[in-house]
Amino acid sequence: MELPASFIDYTRALLGDEEYTELVTALESEQPVSIRLNPLKPFGFQSGESAVPWCTSGFYLKERLTFTFDPLFHAGCYYVQEASSMFVEQALRQYAGEEPAVMLDLCAAPGGKSTHVRGILPENSLLVANEVIRNRSQILAENLTKWGHPDVVVTNSDPSDFTPLEEFFDVILTDVPCSGEGMFRKDPVAVSEWSSENVEICRQRQRRIISDIWPCLKPGGILIYSTCTYNTKENEENVRWIKDEFGAEVLPLDVAEDWNITGNLLQGARFPVYRFLPHKAKGEGFFLAVLRKPGAGVRKPGAEQAFALGKASETPAVRGENPRGKGRKPQGKGMKTPGLSKEQLSVLAEWLLAPDIYEFIQKGGSVSAFPKRYLPELSALQSSVRIVQAGLEIAGQKGKDWIPAHALAVSHALAPDAFPREEISYEQAVAYLRKEAVTLSDAAPRGVVLLTYKNMPLGFVKNIGNRANNLYPQEWRIRSGHLPEKPKIVISYEL
């Protein structure tokens, strides 16, 4: 790896000769592979691997698998994520508190951290996941849909578009765009694009992002600031700037010594920050700091949250006067279901595990379910930002019929007995994910059938007897016509 001369000089001065040499040696070694399991979709994973110590659901793999050809990957049973970035879990577990929260993941694509935090937030919380680049926001929506939690809003807006939403969020994660030094081993393009000038451009952009989003954080709310870079300009110096500019309190995290996390490298600075260096911790370069906005309403540090959607059988009250909605004109577009009869609504309700906690929202030819308790927040968001998807899409209209949406098939909110199920083989699963026609057994009923692989929901088909029409989303299909002879997947392929 040929590193830029100015990067070498700066990083050597930052770390010292001996540690810099260890860093370069690590960058020239093979990068570790890690996955994070979905707590909503336990599938009997037997790793035989070492756990990621700072993440309750993270595991290192001995080798890279053929993830594209693993049906369980497409079913949202796990996410391939770099291990160091899983450290975000510690910030949430130690400071998110025990009450339901509204959280923003501001720079969220492709969705690794969003899928992670969605399973850690207290029950009945709402996650808003944003991505400024439009095509990346579609990838974000896809990954969150596969993850299967319905209480999510995906947006596609610039950070400045959120500014009018004053004191709206309890927690904001800003994994800000950076110069990418921590990705040198993973992404050779990051090396070629690096320059001292780009570091400065990134630092200024990061400060603009924080300035835009800071008014949206409630007093006492938590800001998680992270990058995948080493230098202090984008890390400690920006944290110090947030501290001085906005009066933020930099919060400590309780971490184990054997995690080998490096602390503050800015001379004369003593506030707590957490830096992952690949020659010390098993992962790529990563930096994180936790800051609290001054003011009333400090969120209590909470114990680890046991998350289980659908436990509540009673309908929560819709929030009344809501500070998040003050001063903004509610937008009613898409907030009613005029095209659905009571009978159709009754059928759709039977598809959900806990229908009473959701409001059905029809927009165009689709119907989504959104948590009633957060309708005021949804209205406020609609007034400021572009919404890609809100809640769980449950059905799409085809002629006079409503066909269940793929998002419902892979959602934890799906009622387990809503549709007949058919277990399929590995070959059938890959064919289905390629959007090919699938032939079911003679015992399979006619009509909409939920296909499962290893007992995990994979998607819907409409069985017409001699074949089944494939309802998998066209844009998500596996495009490769190649199939490895012995695919390496998380559960061994059975011949």
RODO-2510 file (C-alpha; in nm, 4 decimals, decimal comma):
residues 495
     n   res          X          Y          Z
     1     m     0,0000     0,0000     0,0000
     2     e     0,1521     0,3294    -0,1132
     3     l     0,0391     0,5906     0,1364
     4     p     0,0478     0,9672     0,0634
     5     a     0,3628     1,1352     0,1963
     6     s     0,1738     1,4014     0,3926
     7     f    -0,0409     1,1323     0,5565
     8     i     0,2741     0,9434     0,6569
     9     d     0,4351     1,2526     0,8078
    10     y     0,1254     1,3596     0,9990
    11     t     0,0308     1,0153     1,1300
    12     r     0,3879     0,9292     1,2295
    13     a     0,4033     1,2499     1,4326
    14     l     0,0650     1,1723     1,5878
    15     l     0,1381     0,8122     1,6880
    16     g     0,5162     0,8003     1,7152
    17     d     0,7569     0,5931     1,5047
    18     e     0,6982     0,2561     1,6698
    19     e     0,3200     0,2707     1,6724
    20     y     0,3077     0,4121     1,3196
    21     t     0,5087     0,1134     1,1964
    22     e     0,2621    -0,1211     1,3678
    23     l    -0,0265     0,0630     1,2008
    24     v     0,1258     0,0276     0,8533
    25     t     0,1895    -0,3423     0,9137
    26     a    -0,1762    -0,3862     1,0099
    27     l    -0,2917    -0,1970     0,6992
    28     e    -0,0976    -0,4392     0,4822
    29     s    -0,2592    -0,7434     0,6452
    30     e    -0,5926    -0,8996     0,5548
    31     q    -0,8912    -0,7131     0,6944
    32     p    -1,1157    -0,8982     0,9411
    33     v    -1,4680    -0,9946     0,8365
    34     s    -1,7531    -0,9448     1,0811
    35     i    -2,1305    -0,9717     1,0862
    36     r    -2,3989    -0,8557     1,3245
    37     l    -2,7012    -1,0766     1,3923
    38     n    -3,0573    -0,9480     1,3826
    39     p    -3,2155    -0,9915     1,7299
    40     l    -3,5596    -0,9911     1,5667
    41     k    -3,4737    -1,2927     1,3495
    42     p    -3,2882    -1,5628     1,5457
    43     f    -3,1936    -1,8433     1,3089
    44     g    -2,9743    -2,0760     1,5127
    45     f    -2,6416    -1,9197     1,4188
    46     q    -2,3556    -2,1372     1,5429
    47     s    -2,0501    -1,9273     1,4864
    48     g    -1,7577    -2,1182     1,6267
    49     e    -1,6122    -1,7705     1,5925
    50     s    -1,5032    -1,5059     1,8376
    51     a    -1,7527    -1,2413     1,9418
    52     v    -1,7004    -0,8711     1,8819
    53     p    -1,6455    -0,7729     2,2473
    54     w    -1,8201    -0,4331     2,2364
    55     c    -2,1275    -0,5605     2,0503
    56     t    -2,3729    -0,8144     2,1916
    57     s    -2,4700    -0,9422     1,8460
    58     g    -2,1411    -0,9070     1,6550
    59     f    -1,9146    -1,1929     1,5427
    60     y    -1,5898    -1,2220     1,3512
    61     l    -1,5822    -1,4757     1,0683
    62     k    -1,2819    -1,6855     0,9734
    63     e    -1,3278    -1,5957     0,6068
    64     r    -1,5427    -1,3847     0,3783
    65     l    -1,8585    -1,5673     0,2765
    66     t    -2,0467    -1,5505    -0,0522
    67     f    -2,3056    -1,3202     0,1033
    68     t    -2,4776    -1,2501    -0,2292
    69     f    -2,5818    -1,6150    -0,2494
    70     d    -2,6938    -1,6520     0,1127
    71     p    -3,0756    -1,6388     0,1384
    72     l    -3,0521    -1,5578     0,5094
    73     f    -2,8576    -1,2427     0,4267
    74     h    -3,1377    -1,1289     0,1943
    75     a    -3,3929    -1,2228     0,4599
    76     g    -3,2312    -0,9718     0,6962
    77     c    -3,1067    -1,2282     0,9472
    78     y    -2,7676    -1,0590     0,9701
    79     y    -2,5786    -0,7569     0,8411
    80     v    -2,2195    -0,7499     0,7194
    81     q    -2,0650    -0,4675     0,9201
    82     e    -1,7159    -0,3559     1,0084
    83     a    -1,6514    -0,4465     1,3727
    84     s    -1,5134    -0,1156     1,5020
    85     s    -1,8251     0,0750     1,3975
    86     m    -2,0356    -0,1592     1,6126
    87     f    -1,8996     0,0379     1,9095
    88     v    -2,1930     0,2781     1,8623
    89     e    -2,3853     0,0231     2,0693
    90     q    -2,1982     0,1249     2,3835
    91     a    -2,2988     0,4901     2,3495
    92     l    -2,6662     0,3998     2,3172
    93     r    -2,6733     0,1354     2,5895
    94     q    -2,5052     0,3672     2,8358
    95     y    -2,6878     0,6929     2,7559
    96     a    -3,0108     0,6309     2,5600
    97     g    -3,2133     0,5881     2,8775
    98     e    -3,5168     0,3694     2,9383
    99     e    -3,7978     0,5811     2,7927
   100     p    -3,9040     0,5676     2,4257
   101     a    -3,6854     0,7969     2,2175
   102     v    -3,6976     0,9656     1,8800
   103     m    -3,3556     0,9179     1,7204
   104     l    -3,1999     1,0524     1,4014
   105     d    -2,9239     0,8719     1,2145
   106     l    -2,8245     1,1658     0,9969
   107     c    -2,5720     1,0153     0,7532
   108     a    -2,7129     0,6664     0,7511
   109     a    -2,6515     0,4872     0,4191
   110     p    -2,5995     0,2047     0,3551
   111     g    -2,7639     0,1225     0,6885
   112     g    -2,5172    -0,0624     0,9106
   113     k    -2,5534     0,1678     1,2085
   114     s    -2,9255     0,2271     1,1478
   115     t    -3,0090    -0,1432     1,1570
   116     h    -2,7877    -0,1740     1,4640
   117     v    -2,9371     0,1076     1,6709
   118     r    -3,2932     0,0130     1,5741
   119     g    -3,2518    -0,3028     1,7811
   120     i    -3,0975    -0,1217     2,0789
   121     l    -3,3339     0,1713     2,1263
   122     p    -3,5911     0,1351     2,4052
   123     e    -3,9206    -0,0255     2,3103
   124     n    -4,1685     0,2003     2,1259
   125     s    -3,8927     0,4305     2,0003
   126     l    -3,8860     0,5837     1,6516
   127     l    -3,5805     0,5928     1,4263
   128     v    -3,5402     0,8464     1,1473
   129     a    -3,2654     0,7360     0,9080
   130     n    -3,1476     0,9986     0,6592
   131     e    -2,9238     0,9960     0,3547
   132     v    -2,8566     1,3057     0,1431
   133     i    -2,7708     1,1191    -0,1799
   134     r    -3,0894     0,9932    -0,3435
   135     n    -2,9737     0,6559    -0,4815
   136     r    -2,8013     0,5757    -0,1520
   137     s    -3,1243     0,6551     0,0343
   138     q    -3,2912     0,3762    -0,1658
   139     i    -3,0202     0,1327    -0,0537
   140     l    -3,0739     0,2516     0,3034
   141     a    -3,4480     0,1895     0,2734
   142     e    -3,3870    -0,1585     0,1319
   143     n    -3,1558    -0,2610     0,4155
   144     l    -3,3882    -0,1258     0,6847
   145     t    -3,6841    -0,2994     0,5217
   146     k    -3,5018    -0,6325     0,5245
   147     w    -3,4061    -0,5763     0,8888
   148     g    -3,7773    -0,5938     0,9642
   149     h    -3,8554    -0,3274     1,2245
   150     p    -4,1603    -0,1190     1,1278
   151     d    -4,1018     0,1900     1,3445
   152     v    -3,8635     0,3625     1,1026
   153     v    -3,8801     0,6668     0,8751
   154     v    -3,6293     0,6913     0,5883
   155     t    -3,5574     1,0425     0,4587
   156     n    -3,3506     1,1924     0,1772
   157     s    -3,2560     1,5467     0,2787
   158     d    -2,9663     1,7797     0,3457
   159     p    -2,8873     1,8290     0,7161
   160     s    -2,9983     2,1927     0,6839
   161     d    -3,3506     2,0752     0,5971
   162     f    -3,3822     1,9386     0,9513
   163     t    -3,2866     2,2689     1,1179
   164     p    -3,6481     2,3973     1,1545
   165     l    -3,7328     2,0874     1,3599
   166     e    -3,6169     2,2460     1,6826
   167     e    -3,5701     2,0242     1,9893
   168     f    -3,7183     1,7313     1,7984
   169     f    -3,4764     1,4440     1,8623
   170     d    -3,3680     1,2783     2,1852
   171     v    -3,0613     1,1207     2,0221
   172     i    -2,8739     1,2140     1,7039
   173     l    -2,6046     0,9981     1,5462
   174     t    -2,3755     1,1909     1,3113
   175     d    -2,1429     0,9474     1,1372
   176     v    -2,0135     1,2392     0,9345
   177     p    -1,8518     1,2171     0,5878
   178     c    -1,4762     1,2174     0,6410
   179     s    -1,1425     1,1755     0,4644
   180     g    -1,1682     0,7979     0,5121
   181     e    -0,8233     0,7202     0,6496
   182     g    -0,9677     0,4374     0,8571
   183     m    -1,0903     0,2680     0,5371
   184     f    -0,7478     0,2556     0,3629
   185     r    -0,7199    -0,1217     0,4094
   186     k    -1,0807    -0,1818     0,3061
   187     d    -1,1060     0,0652     0,0175
   188     p    -0,8010     0,1437    -0,2040
   189     v    -0,9960     0,4328    -0,3590
   190     a    -0,9846     0,6073    -0,0214
   191     v    -0,6038     0,6117    -0,0460
   192     s    -0,6009     0,7642    -0,3941
   193     e    -0,8541     1,0323    -0,2989
   194     w    -0,6836     1,1383     0,0247
   195     s    -0,5118     1,4763     0,0540
   196     s    -0,4425     1,7321     0,3255
   197     e    -0,6752     1,9698     0,1419
   198     n    -0,9539     1,7142     0,1520
   199     v    -0,9037     1,6705     0,5275
   200     e    -0,9642     2,0429     0,5726
   201     i    -1,2682     2,0365     0,3419
   202     c    -1,4092     1,7476     0,5452
   203     r    -1,3483     1,9253     0,8736
   204     q    -1,5394     2,2312     0,7578
   205     r    -1,8215     2,0184     0,6161
   206     q    -1,8469     1,8299     0,9453
   207     r    -1,8826     2,1563     1,1352
   208     r    -2,1537     2,2765     0,8990
   209     i    -2,3427     1,9513     0,9506
   210     i    -2,3241     1,9814     1,3295
   211     s    -2,4306     2,3480     1,3155
   212     d    -2,7314     2,2555     1,1011
   213     i    -2,8441     1,9690     1,3197
   214     w    -2,7653     2,0981     1,6711
   215     p    -3,0932     2,2973     1,7048
   216     c    -3,2854     1,9720     1,6413
   217     l    -3,1466     1,8073     1,9549
   218     k    -3,3545     1,8379     2,2703
   219     p    -3,1943     1,9973     2,5793
   220     g    -3,0273     1,7103     2,7627
   221     g    -3,0244     1,5089     2,4386
   222     i    -2,7328     1,2982     2,3192
   223     l    -2,5201     1,3600     2,0089
   224     i    -2,2981     1,0725     1,8948
   225     y    -2,0180     1,2009     1,6731
   226     s    -1,8180     0,9492     1,4715
   227     t    -1,5793     0,9238     1,1773
   228     c    -1,3708     0,6554     1,0096
   229     t    -1,0494     0,8554     1,0142
   230     y    -0,7384     0,8936     1,2322
   231     n    -0,6389     1,2606     1,2327
   232     t    -0,7262     1,4957     1,5180
   233     k    -0,8536     1,7696     1,2834
   234     e    -1,1708     1,5771     1,1996
   235     n    -1,1906     1,4145     1,5417
   236     e    -1,0696     1,5728     1,8669
   237     e    -1,0526     1,9252     1,7245
   238     n    -1,4118     1,9031     1,6048
   239     v    -1,5274     1,7593     1,9359
   240     r    -1,3542     2,0459     2,1149
   241     w    -1,5236     2,2883     1,8736
   242     i    -1,8684     2,1401     1,9507
   243     k    -1,7896     2,1637     2,3209
   244     d    -1,6811     2,5288     2,3009
   245     e    -1,9305     2,6470     2,0380
   246     f    -2,2448     2,4909     2,1844
   247     g    -2,1537     2,4263     2,5474
   248     a    -2,1807     2,0511     2,5023
   249     e    -2,0675     1,8119     2,7737
   250     v    -1,8366     1,5366     2,6464
   251     l    -1,9431     1,2156     2,8175
   252     p    -1,7292     0,9175     2,9227
   253     l    -1,8068     0,5580     2,8328
   254     d    -1,7376     0,2554     3,0466
   255     v    -1,5087     0,0396     2,8310
   256     a    -1,2985    -0,2675     2,9049
   257     e    -0,9232    -0,2316     2,9031
   258     d    -0,8771    -0,5408     2,6859
   259     w    -1,0765    -0,3789     2,4037
   260     n    -0,7567    -0,1864     2,3323
   261     i    -0,9303     0,1396     2,2487
   262     t    -0,7071     0,4453     2,2171
   263     g    -0,8083     0,7692     2,3880
   264     n    -0,7559     1,1379     2,3206
   265     l    -0,4519     1,2166     2,1021
   266     l    -0,4906     1,5956     2,0978
   267     q    -0,2141     1,7554     2,2977
   268     g    -0,3471     1,9338     2,6054
   269     a    -0,7024     1,7997     2,5639
   270     r    -0,8494     1,5759     2,8337
   271     f    -1,2101     1,5115     2,7283
   272     p    -1,2965     1,1447     2,6638
   273     v    -1,2979     1,0123     2,3066
   274     y    -1,2636     0,6607     2,1669
   275     r    -1,0379     0,5723     1,8744
   276     f    -0,9977     0,2294     1,7121
   277     l    -0,6606     0,1591     1,5508
   278     p    -0,6330    -0,1622     1,3438
   279     h    -0,3013    -0,2651     1,5003
   280     k    -0,4625    -0,2598     1,8456
   281     a    -0,8320    -0,3430     1,8053
   282     k    -0,9591    -0,6033     1,5582
   283     g    -1,1296    -0,3833     1,3026
   284     e    -1,0799    -0,0780     1,0830
   285     g    -1,0102     0,2786     1,1896
   286     f    -1,2965     0,4410     1,3787
   287     f    -1,3495     0,7376     1,6118
   288     l    -1,6416     0,8148     1,8423
   289     a    -1,7376     1,0749     2,1008
   290     v    -2,0598     1,1226     2,2977
   291     l    -2,1851     1,4732     2,3757
   292     r    -2,4810     1,6001     2,5729
   293     k    -2,6681     1,9197     2,4926
   294     p    -2,6968     2,1507     2,7932
   295     g    -3,0373     2,2166     2,9446
   296     a    -3,3198     2,0426     3,1237
   297     g    -3,4508     1,6975     3,0546
   298     v    -3,1295     1,4980     3,0841
   299     r    -3,1902     1,1413     2,9730
   300     k    -3,1057     0,8900     3,2415
   301     p    -2,8299     0,6419     3,1629
   302     g    -3,0167     0,3163     3,1194
   303     a    -2,9525    -0,0508     3,1614
   304     e    -2,9406    -0,2647     2,8514
   305     q    -3,2795    -0,2775     2,6859
   306     a    -3,4483    -0,6092     2,6128
   307     f    -3,6222    -0,5328     2,2868
   308     a    -3,9332    -0,7205     2,1772
   309     l    -4,1772    -0,5638     1,9359
   310     g    -4,5407    -0,6554     1,9702
   311     k    -4,5556    -0,7358     2,3410
   312     a    -4,8114    -0,4653     2,4061
   313     s    -5,1647    -0,5687     2,3244
   314     e    -5,3262    -0,2389     2,4208
   315     t    -5,3378     0,0621     2,1924
   316     p    -5,1070     0,3409     2,3153
   317     a    -5,2666     0,6829     2,3274
   318     v    -5,1785     0,9149     2,0414
   319     r    -4,9642     1,1938     2,1801
   320     g    -5,1466     1,5182     2,2399
   321     e    -4,9784     1,8577     2,2191
   322     n    -4,6293     1,7799     2,0990
   323     p    -4,3303     2,0168     2,1201
   324     r    -4,1837     1,8503     1,8125
   325     g    -4,4806     1,9677     1,6077
   326     k    -4,5115     2,3242     1,7404
   327     g    -4,4829     2,6066     1,4924
   328     r    -4,5172     2,3827     1,1876
   329     k    -4,8140     2,3382     0,9647
   330     p    -4,9139     1,9719     0,9591
   331     q    -4,9286     1,8148     0,6175
   332     g    -5,2133     1,5736     0,5708
   333     k    -5,1062     1,4177     0,2438
   334     g    -5,1093     1,0428     0,2664
   335     m    -5,2479     1,0463     0,6190
   336     k    -5,5885     0,8907     0,5365
   337     t    -5,7187     0,5777     0,3701
   338     p    -6,0077     0,6990     0,1505
   339     g    -5,9628     0,4237    -0,1097
   340     l    -6,0012     0,1381     0,1367
   341     s    -6,3306    -0,0040     0,2523
   342     k    -6,3851    -0,1171     0,6106
   343     e    -6,3738    -0,4755     0,4880
   344     q    -6,0373    -0,4225     0,3178
   345     l    -5,8976    -0,2490     0,6251
   346     s    -6,0144    -0,5423     0,8344
   347     v    -5,8278    -0,7844     0,6076
   348     l    -5,5088    -0,5781     0,6209
   349     a    -5,5330    -0,5567     0,9986
   350     e    -5,5355    -0,9365     1,0208
   351     w    -5,1933    -0,9399     0,8536
   352     l    -5,0333    -0,7555     1,1485
   353     l    -4,9258    -0,8930     1,4832
   354     a    -5,0520    -0,5880     1,6773
   355     p    -5,2737    -0,3875     1,4380
   356     d    -5,4245    -0,1596     1,7021
   357     i    -5,1004     0,0324     1,7544
   358     y    -5,0800     0,1346     1,3882
   359     e    -5,2538     0,3849     1,1647
   360     f    -5,3109     0,2738     0,8054
   361     i    -5,1879     0,5349     0,5576
   362     q    -5,2706     0,5119     0,1885
   363     k    -5,0474     0,6915    -0,0588
   364     g    -5,0919     0,6255    -0,4279
   365     g    -5,1282     0,2547    -0,4838
   366     s    -4,9830     0,1392    -0,1548
   367     v    -5,0840     0,1175     0,2100
   368     s    -4,8449     0,1490     0,5016
   369     a    -4,8818     0,0981     0,8747
   370     f    -4,7351     0,3692     1,0959
   371     p    -4,7307     0,3774     1,4784
   372     k    -5,0176     0,5960     1,6044
   373     r    -4,8127     0,7433     1,8856
   374     y    -4,5769     0,9081     1,6342
   375     l    -4,8269     1,0573     1,3894
   376     p    -4,7498     1,4133     1,5125
   377     e    -4,3790     1,3505     1,4529
   378     l    -4,4496     1,2171     1,1058
   379     s    -4,6534     1,5273     1,0227
   380     a    -4,3705     1,7521     1,1434
   381     l    -4,1134     1,5595     0,9399
   382     q    -4,3293     1,5912     0,6280
   383     s    -4,3179     1,9697     0,6669
   384     s    -3,9378     1,9867     0,6445
   385     v    -3,7760     1,6824     0,4818
   386     r    -3,8280     1,4452     0,1911
   387     i    -3,9650     1,1141     0,3132
   388     v    -3,8651     0,8023     0,1200
   389     q    -4,0714     0,5640     0,3300
   390     a    -4,2495     0,5811     0,6633
   391     g    -4,3424     0,2826     0,8730
   392     l    -4,4196    -0,0538     0,7169
   393     e    -4,5556    -0,0937     0,3647
   394     i    -4,8122    -0,3710     0,3961
   395     a    -4,9921    -0,3831     0,0607
   396     g    -4,9939    -0,2600    -0,2974
   397     q    -5,2954    -0,2280    -0,5231
   398     k    -5,3186    -0,4443    -0,8343
   399     g    -5,6480    -0,3925    -1,0097
   400     k    -5,9173    -0,4255    -0,7457
   401     d    -5,6996    -0,6433    -0,5232
   402     w    -5,4512    -0,5522    -0,2523
   403     i    -5,1379    -0,7679    -0,2737
   404     p    -4,9188    -0,8002     0,0379
   405     a    -4,5946    -0,6012     0,0092
   406     h    -4,2543    -0,7657     0,0339
   407     a    -4,1754    -0,5446     0,3351
   408     l    -4,4540    -0,7206     0,5252
   409     a    -4,3059    -1,0629     0,4468
   410     v    -3,9752    -0,9797     0,6164
   411     s    -4,1202    -0,7665     0,8967
   412     h    -4,1320    -0,8607     1,2615
   413     a    -4,4821    -0,7071     1,2630
   414     l    -4,6260    -0,9801     1,0383
   415     a    -4,8847    -1,1976     1,2086
   416     p    -4,7360    -1,5502     1,2047
   417     d    -5,0528    -1,7149     1,0722
   418     a    -5,1536    -1,4452     0,8245
   419     f    -5,0457    -1,6478     0,5185
   420     p    -4,9788    -2,0137     0,4444
   421     r    -4,6071    -2,0933     0,4448
   422     e    -4,3963    -2,3132     0,2217
   423     e    -4,0399    -2,4133     0,3115
   424     i    -3,8128    -2,4141     0,0066
   425     s    -3,4678    -2,5515    -0,0726
   426     y    -3,1495    -2,3535    -0,1191
   427     e    -3,1733    -2,3776    -0,4992
   428     q    -3,5340    -2,2603    -0,4926
   429     a    -3,4427    -1,9732    -0,2607
   430     v    -3,1682    -1,8472    -0,4941
   431     a    -3,4040    -1,8802    -0,7930
   432     y    -3,6653    -1,6792    -0,6023
   433     l    -3,4103    -1,4086    -0,5162
   434     r    -3,3199    -1,3907    -0,8859
   435     k    -3,6872    -1,3113    -0,9551
   436     e    -3,7342    -1,6398    -1,1394
   437     a    -4,0517    -1,8476    -1,1377
   438     v    -4,0700    -2,0994    -0,8539
   439     t    -4,2564    -2,4295    -0,8596
   440     l    -4,4030    -2,5316    -0,5251
   441     s    -4,5079    -2,8710    -0,3984
   442     d    -4,8485    -3,0136    -0,4889
   443     a    -4,9553    -2,9624    -0,1287
   444     a    -4,9010    -2,5855    -0,1438
   445     p    -5,2316    -2,3922    -0,1419
   446     r    -5,3369    -2,1607    -0,4235
   447     g    -5,3074    -1,7868    -0,3782
   448     v    -5,0513    -1,5844    -0,1834
   449     v    -4,7946    -1,8012    -0,0067
   450     l    -4,5078    -1,6932     0,2179
   451     l    -4,1862    -1,8699     0,1246
   452     t    -3,9460    -1,9608     0,4037
   453     y    -3,5862    -2,0777     0,3996
   454     k    -3,4479    -2,2396     0,7146
   455     n    -3,7866    -2,1364     0,8604
   456     m    -3,7085    -1,7670     0,8008
   457     p    -3,9527    -1,5637     0,5855
   458     l    -3,8026    -1,4843     0,2460
   459     g    -4,0925    -1,3293     0,0517
   460     f    -4,4292    -1,3830    -0,1151
   461     v    -4,5382    -1,5694    -0,4274
   462     k    -4,8825    -1,6118    -0,5802
   463     n    -4,9286    -1,9808    -0,6427
   464     i    -5,1424    -2,0550    -0,9487
   465     g    -5,0801    -2,4301    -0,9529
   466     n    -4,8349    -2,5184    -1,2280
   467     r    -4,6068    -2,2357    -1,1149
   468     a    -4,5903    -1,9503    -0,8656
   469     n    -4,5693    -1,5871    -0,9708
   470     n    -4,2664    -1,4311    -0,8030
   471     l    -4,3510    -1,1194    -0,5966
   472     y    -3,9915    -1,0372    -0,4961
   473     p    -3,8993    -0,6716    -0,5718
   474     q    -3,7471    -0,6481    -0,9194
   475     e    -3,4892    -0,3891    -0,8142
   476     w    -3,3572    -0,6121    -0,5325
   477     r    -3,3047    -0,9276    -0,7361
   478     i    -2,9691    -1,1087    -0,7528
   479     r    -2,8364    -1,0077    -1,0926
   480     s    -2,5480    -1,2523    -1,1109
   481     g    -2,6194    -1,5657    -1,3143
   482     h    -2,3224    -1,7397    -1,1505
   483     l    -2,3742    -1,9753    -0,8581
   484     p    -2,0729    -2,1109    -0,6664
   485     e    -2,0505    -2,4884    -0,6684
   486     k    -2,0180    -2,4876    -0,2899
   487     p    -2,1397    -2,1507    -0,1649
   488     k    -1,9925    -2,0285     0,1631
   489     i    -2,2907    -1,9204     0,3716
   490     v    -2,3649    -1,8871     0,7418
   491     i    -2,5538    -2,2155     0,7575
   492     s    -2,3741    -2,4800     0,5541
   493     y    -2,5214    -2,5637     0,2171
   494     e    -2,6741    -2,9097     0,2246
   495     l    -2,6177    -3,1150    -0,0903
***
